[in-house]
Amino acid sequence: MVVVGYGAPELLERCLVSLRGAGRPRRSFEVVLLDNASPTPLRQTLTTPLDDSELSLEFVELAHNVGFGAACNHGARTARGRVVIFLNPDAEATAGALDALVDFLDADPQRGLVGGRTLSPEGHLDPRSCFGDPTLWSELCFATGLSTAFKDSRVFDRESLGWWGRDTPREVGVVTGCLLGVDRGVFLDELGGFPADVFMYGEDVILSRAARRAGYRPSMTPDATIVHVGGGTSTTVSKLLMVLRGKASIYRRGTGPVRRTASTVLLQAGVGLRAVQETATRSTDDRWRRAWSSRREWRTGWTAADVPPVVERVSA
């Protein structure tokens, strides 16, 4: 199991407690916990012992914040298990969830990538554990505001899969990195891991597409349920800017120049539309206006120059 932490030690503590308690798998397992160069090193802020043999915990400190994907790749290479499970540091495993995830993968290895169901701390469904693969149609619906006006629509909001309550197993377009199980050899050797030049957001879309090209069928099971606080380590505006940059990074891969240009134009149009709506309604929430004014920063996506090399910090 790979958990990448960056700040927010109180949420990470709850994650580790769940793995020691009710969420502990019945299988033998290890936890590779990576500190992604937190502003205050997690070694100084965590109260959970980092030599906790009950968790079979291996703690890795990185010298630089290399983003989510590259840190996960390093964690997977460090791990020794047959199956690697990526779990967000602001998530808590529930009883039987991680075993159910592995069982689901073992029942049909051609699923390749498997995810589960996420709940909010209040027990409400959080649908962000999976979503539909972005298409030119879904991008057009975002650009024109149709995906917002007809939220959860099968026609106009296809990416959200909002009409489906995540209560039945099914194949999905994208399994997100919040909870993702995959054979370690498949992940590293066949799929090449997460794209190392995408700092954050969009890497799960790229991985899921690579899995489908390799003949796998990314899927989810409601039997693997976690509680996800969500957004614990990033502000609303900064997260939106990174999400938009991640979307732009997706367009750079696997599409021709015409589609790439069209997708980028539609993305900017959708942001511009929402910025105009914020201004027209005099909304105090100005995140879309700020995103529009920063469009030169995110519309070209992440590049390798945005991701530092993976170097482990040597403790003094």
C-alpha positions as CSV (number, residue, x, y, z in Angstrom):
1,M,0.0,0.0,0.0
2,V,1.3,3.4,-0.9
3,V,0.3,6.6,0.9
4,V,1.8,9.9,-0.3
5,G,1.6,12.6,2.4
6,Y,2.1,16.4,2.1
7,G,1.3,18.3,5.2
8,A,-2.1,17.8,7.0
9,P,-0.6,15.4,9.6
10,E,-3.9,15.2,11.5
11,L,-5.6,13.7,8.4
12,L,-2.7,11.3,7.8
13,E,-2.9,10.2,11.4
14,R,-6.6,9.2,10.9
15,C,-5.6,7.3,7.8
16,L,-2.9,5.3,9.6
17,V,-5.2,4.7,12.6
18,S,-7.8,3.2,10.2
19,L,-5.2,0.8,8.8
20,R,-4.2,-0.3,12.2
21,G,-7.8,-0.7,13.4
22,A,-11.1,-1.5,11.6
23,G,-9.7,-0.9,8.1
24,R,-6.8,-3.3,8.6
25,P,-6.8,-6.0,5.8
26,R,-6.8,-9.7,6.7
27,R,-4.0,-10.3,4.2
28,S,-0.4,-9.5,5.1
29,F,0.4,-6.0,3.9
30,E,2.9,-3.2,4.1
31,V,2.5,0.6,4.1
32,V,5.0,2.7,2.2
33,L,4.4,6.2,3.5
34,L,6.1,8.9,1.5
35,D,6.6,12.4,2.9
36,N,6.5,14.5,-0.3
37,A,8.8,17.2,1.1
38,S,6.1,18.6,3.5
39,P,6.7,22.2,4.6
40,T,7.2,20.8,8.1
41,P,8.5,17.3,7.8
42,L,6.0,14.7,8.8
43,R,8.6,13.0,11.0
44,Q,8.3,16.0,13.3
45,T,4.5,16.3,13.3
46,L,3.2,12.7,13.3
47,T,2.5,11.1,16.6
48,T,2.1,7.7,15.1
49,P,5.4,5.8,15.5
50,L,7.2,5.5,12.2
51,D,8.7,2.2,13.3
52,D,5.3,0.8,14.0
53,S,5.7,-2.9,13.3
54,E,2.0,-3.5,13.5
55,L,1.6,-1.6,10.3
56,S,4.8,-2.9,8.7
57,L,5.4,0.7,7.9
58,E,8.3,1.9,5.7
59,F,8.7,5.7,5.8
60,V,10.4,7.5,2.9
61,E,11.2,11.2,2.9
62,L,11.6,12.9,-0.4
63,A,14.0,15.9,-0.8
64,H,11.6,17.7,-3.2
65,N,7.8,17.8,-3.8
66,V,7.6,15.7,-7.0
67,G,3.8,15.7,-7.2
68,F,1.4,12.8,-6.8
69,G,2.2,10.6,-9.8
70,A,6.0,10.5,-9.4
71,A,5.8,9.9,-5.7
72,C,3.3,7.1,-6.2
73,N,5.7,5.5,-8.8
74,H,8.6,5.7,-6.3
75,G,6.4,4.1,-3.6
76,A,5.4,1.3,-5.9
77,R,9.0,0.6,-6.7
78,T,9.8,0.6,-3.0
79,A,6.9,-1.8,-2.2
80,R,7.4,-5.5,-2.3
81,G,3.8,-6.8,-2.5
82,R,2.0,-8.4,-5.5
83,V,-0.7,-5.8,-5.5
84,V,-0.2,-2.1,-4.8
85,I,-3.0,0.0,-3.4
86,F,-2.8,3.8,-3.7
87,L,-4.7,5.4,-0.8
88,N,-5.1,9.1,-0.3
89,P,-3.7,10.4,3.0
90,D,-7.0,12.1,3.8
91,A,-8.9,8.9,3.4
92,E,-9.9,6.2,6.0
93,A,-10.3,2.6,5.1
94,T,-13.4,0.8,6.4
95,A,-13.7,-2.8,7.5
96,G,-13.0,-5.2,4.7
97,A,-12.5,-2.5,2.1
98,L,-8.9,-3.2,1.1
99,D,-9.5,-7.0,1.0
100,A,-12.6,-6.4,-1.2
101,L,-10.5,-4.4,-3.6
102,V,-7.9,-7.1,-4.0
103,D,-10.6,-9.8,-4.2
104,F,-12.3,-7.8,-7.0
105,L,-9.0,-7.6,-8.9
106,D,-8.2,-11.2,-8.4
107,A,-11.6,-12.3,-9.6
108,D,-10.9,-10.8,-13.0
109,P,-7.3,-9.7,-13.5
110,Q,-8.2,-8.2,-16.9
111,R,-9.9,-5.4,-15.0
112,G,-6.3,-4.1,-14.5
113,L,-7.2,-1.0,-12.4
114,V,-9.8,-1.3,-9.7
115,G,-11.4,1.3,-7.5
116,G,-14.1,1.5,-4.8
117,R,-16.7,3.7,-3.4
118,T,-16.0,6.9,-1.3
119,L,-18.1,8.5,1.3
120,S,-17.9,11.9,3.0
121,P,-17.3,12.0,6.7
122,E,-21.0,12.5,7.2
123,G,-21.7,9.3,5.4
124,H,-22.9,10.8,2.1
125,L,-21.7,9.4,-1.3
126,D,-18.7,11.2,-2.7
127,P,-18.7,10.3,-6.4
128,R,-15.1,11.3,-7.1
129,S,-13.7,7.7,-6.8
130,C,-14.3,7.3,-10.6
131,F,-15.7,9.1,-13.6
132,G,-16.2,8.8,-17.3
133,D,-13.4,9.2,-19.8
134,P,-13.3,12.8,-21.1
135,T,-14.6,13.1,-24.7
136,L,-14.9,16.0,-27.1
137,W,-18.7,16.0,-26.3
138,S,-18.1,16.2,-22.6
139,E,-15.6,19.1,-23.2
140,L,-18.2,20.9,-25.3
141,C,-20.8,20.5,-22.6
142,F,-18.3,22.0,-20.1
143,A,-17.6,24.9,-22.5
144,T,-21.2,25.8,-23.0
145,G,-22.3,25.3,-19.3
146,L,-24.6,22.4,-20.2
147,S,-22.8,20.0,-17.7
148,T,-23.5,22.5,-14.9
149,A,-27.1,23.3,-16.0
150,F,-27.9,19.7,-16.3
151,K,-25.8,18.3,-13.6
152,D,-25.7,14.4,-13.4
153,S,-27.4,14.2,-16.8
154,R,-26.6,11.0,-18.8
155,V,-26.4,13.2,-21.9
156,F,-24.9,16.5,-20.8
157,D,-22.8,15.6,-17.8
158,R,-21.4,12.2,-18.9
159,E,-18.0,12.5,-17.1
160,S,-19.5,12.7,-13.6
161,L,-21.5,9.4,-14.0
162,G,-23.9,11.2,-11.6
163,W,-26.9,9.1,-12.5
164,W,-25.2,6.0,-11.0
165,G,-25.0,5.7,-7.2
166,R,-21.7,3.8,-7.1
167,D,-23.7,0.9,-5.6
168,T,-23.1,-1.7,-8.2
169,P,-19.8,-3.1,-9.7
170,R,-19.1,-1.8,-13.2
171,E,-16.5,-0.9,-15.7
172,V,-15.6,2.8,-15.6
173,G,-13.7,5.3,-17.8
174,V,-11.3,6.4,-15.1
175,V,-10.3,5.1,-11.6
176,T,-9.0,7.9,-9.6
177,G,-5.9,7.8,-7.4
178,C,-7.9,8.3,-4.2
179,L,-8.3,4.5,-4.0
180,L,-6.7,2.5,-6.7
181,G,-5.6,-1.2,-6.7
182,V,-3.4,-2.7,-9.4
183,D,-0.9,-5.5,-9.9
184,R,2.5,-4.0,-9.2
185,G,4.1,-5.6,-12.2
186,V,1.3,-4.4,-14.5
187,F,1.5,-0.9,-13.1
188,L,5.3,-0.5,-13.4
189,D,6.2,-2.8,-16.3
190,E,3.2,-2.8,-18.6
191,L,1.7,0.6,-18.0
192,G,4.9,2.5,-17.0
193,G,3.3,3.9,-13.8
194,F,1.7,7.3,-13.6
195,P,3.0,9.9,-16.1
196,A,6.1,11.3,-14.4
197,D,5.8,14.7,-16.1
198,V,2.3,15.4,-14.7
199,F,2.7,17.0,-11.3
200,M,-0.9,16.5,-10.1
201,Y,-4.3,15.8,-11.5
202,G,-4.9,14.2,-14.9
203,E,-2.5,11.3,-14.2
204,D,-5.3,8.9,-13.4
205,V,-7.0,9.7,-16.8
206,I,-3.7,9.0,-18.6
207,L,-3.1,5.8,-16.6
208,S,-6.7,4.5,-17.2
209,R,-6.4,5.2,-20.9
210,A,-3.1,3.3,-21.0
211,A,-4.7,0.4,-19.3
212,R,-7.5,0.2,-21.8
213,R,-5.0,0.4,-24.7
214,A,-3.3,-2.6,-23.1
215,G,-6.5,-4.6,-23.1
216,Y,-7.6,-4.0,-19.5
217,R,-11.0,-2.8,-18.3
218,P,-10.8,-0.4,-15.3
219,S,-13.6,-1.1,-12.9
220,M,-15.0,-0.3,-9.5
221,T,-16.7,-2.3,-6.7
222,P,-18.9,-0.8,-4.0
223,D,-17.6,-3.4,-1.6
224,A,-14.4,-1.4,-1.2
225,T,-15.6,1.6,0.7
226,I,-13.5,4.4,2.2
227,V,-14.2,7.7,3.9
228,H,-12.6,10.6,2.1
229,V,-12.3,14.0,3.7
230,G,-11.1,15.5,0.3
231,G,-9.2,18.7,-0.4
232,G,-7.3,18.5,2.9
233,T,-4.0,19.7,1.5
234,S,-4.9,22.3,-1.1
235,T,-7.0,25.5,-1.2
236,T,-10.0,25.8,-3.4
237,V,-8.3,28.1,-5.9
238,S,-5.0,26.4,-6.0
239,K,-6.7,23.1,-6.5
240,L,-8.8,24.4,-9.4
241,L,-5.7,25.8,-11.1
242,M,-3.9,22.4,-10.8
243,V,-7.0,20.5,-12.0
244,L,-7.2,22.8,-15.1
245,R,-3.5,22.3,-15.7
246,G,-4.0,18.5,-15.4
247,K,-6.8,18.6,-18.0
248,A,-4.5,20.5,-20.4
249,S,-1.9,17.8,-19.8
250,I,-4.3,15.1,-20.9
251,Y,-4.9,16.9,-24.2
252,R,-1.2,16.7,-25.0
253,R,-1.2,13.0,-25.0
254,G,-2.8,10.6,-27.5
255,T,-4.5,13.2,-29.5
256,G,-3.7,15.0,-32.8
257,P,-3.1,18.7,-33.1
258,V,-6.6,19.5,-34.2
259,R,-8.2,17.7,-31.3
260,R,-5.7,19.1,-28.9
261,T,-6.4,22.7,-30.0
262,A,-10.2,22.1,-29.9
263,S,-10.0,20.7,-26.4
264,T,-7.8,23.5,-25.1
265,V,-10.2,26.1,-26.6
266,L,-13.2,24.4,-25.1
267,L,-11.5,24.3,-21.7
268,Q,-10.7,28.0,-21.8
269,A,-14.2,28.8,-23.0
270,G,-15.7,26.9,-20.1
271,V,-13.5,28.8,-17.6
272,G,-14.3,32.1,-19.3
273,L,-18.1,31.4,-19.1
274,R,-18.0,30.7,-15.4
275,A,-15.8,33.8,-14.8
276,V,-18.4,35.9,-16.6
277,Q,-21.2,34.3,-14.5
278,E,-19.3,35.1,-11.3
279,T,-19.0,38.7,-12.4
280,A,-22.7,39.0,-13.5
281,T,-24.0,37.6,-10.2
282,R,-21.4,39.6,-8.1
283,S,-20.4,36.4,-6.5
284,T,-17.9,36.6,-3.6
285,D,-16.5,33.3,-4.9
286,D,-14.0,34.5,-7.5
287,R,-12.1,31.2,-8.2
288,W,-13.2,31.1,-11.9
289,R,-12.3,34.7,-12.4
290,R,-8.9,34.0,-10.9
291,A,-8.5,30.9,-13.1
292,W,-9.3,32.9,-16.2
293,S,-6.8,35.6,-15.4
294,S,-4.2,32.8,-14.8
295,R,-5.0,30.9,-18.0
296,R,-1.6,31.4,-19.5
297,E,-0.2,29.5,-16.6
298,W,-2.3,26.3,-16.9
299,R,-3.5,26.0,-20.5
300,T,-0.3,24.4,-21.7
301,G,-0.4,21.8,-19.0
302,W,2.4,20.3,-16.9
303,T,5.9,19.7,-18.3
304,A,8.8,17.7,-17.1
305,A,10.4,20.9,-16.0
306,D,7.6,21.2,-13.4
307,V,8.5,17.9,-11.7
308,P,11.8,17.8,-9.7
309,P,13.8,14.6,-9.7
310,V,12.9,11.9,-7.2
311,V,15.6,12.0,-4.5
312,E,15.2,10.6,-1.1
313,R,16.2,12.8,1.8
314,V,19.1,11.6,3.9
315,S,18.4,12.0,7.6
316,A,21.0,13.7,9.6
